[in-house]
Amino acid sequence: MQLLSLALIAIGGAAMAWGLPAAHRLAKPWDVLAAVAALCGLVAVLVGALLAVVPGFFG
């Protein structure tokens, strides 16, 4: 379960690191996808941190 939480934190951080600048840089229809990727990255980081702190939270 620790590996899953670390993977969620890493992937979510990468999605936020790409999505936040890309939401301002990309053209009009694609900036929405970058913003959604940043939001999903934030959710992944929060779920990963929750699983790292409370291992059996969803079980």
C-alpha positions as CSV (number, residue, x, y, z in Angstrom):
1,M,0.0,0.0,0.0
2,Q,3.0,2.3,0.6
3,L,4.1,1.8,-3.0
4,L,0.6,2.8,-4.2
5,S,0.6,6.0,-2.1
6,L,4.1,7.0,-3.3
7,A,3.1,6.4,-6.9
8,L,-0.1,8.5,-6.5
9,I,1.9,11.3,-4.9
10,A,4.6,11.2,-7.7
11,I,2.1,11.0,-10.6
12,G,-0.1,13.7,-9.1
13,G,2.8,16.0,-8.6
14,A,3.9,15.5,-12.1
15,A,0.4,16.2,-13.4
16,M,0.2,19.4,-11.4
17,A,3.7,20.5,-12.5
18,W,2.7,20.0,-16.1
19,G,-0.9,21.2,-15.9
20,L,-0.6,24.5,-14.1
21,P,1.8,26.2,-16.6
22,A,0.2,24.4,-19.6
23,A,-3.2,25.8,-18.7
24,H,-1.8,29.3,-19.3
25,R,0.4,28.4,-22.3
26,L,-1.8,26.3,-24.5
27,A,-4.5,27.4,-27.0
28,K,-8.1,27.8,-26.1
29,P,-9.6,24.3,-26.3
30,W,-6.5,22.5,-24.9
31,D,-6.1,24.7,-21.8
32,V,-9.2,23.1,-20.3
33,L,-7.6,19.7,-20.5
34,A,-4.4,20.9,-18.8
35,A,-6.5,22.5,-16.0
36,V,-8.4,19.2,-15.6
37,A,-5.1,17.3,-15.5
38,A,-3.9,19.7,-12.8
39,L,-7.0,19.2,-10.8
40,C,-6.8,15.4,-11.1
41,G,-3.2,15.6,-10.0
42,L,-4.2,17.5,-6.9
43,V,-6.8,14.8,-6.1
44,A,-4.2,12.1,-6.6
45,V,-1.7,13.8,-4.3
46,L,-4.3,14.2,-1.6
47,V,-5.5,10.6,-1.9
48,G,-1.9,9.4,-1.9
49,A,-1.1,11.4,1.2
50,L,-4.2,10.1,2.9
51,L,-3.2,6.5,2.1
52,A,0.4,7.2,3.3
53,V,-0.8,8.6,6.7
54,V,-3.8,6.3,7.3
55,P,-3.0,3.0,5.5
56,G,-6.4,1.3,5.9
57,F,-8.6,4.3,5.3
58,F,-10.5,3.0,2.3
59,G,-10.4,-0.6,3.4
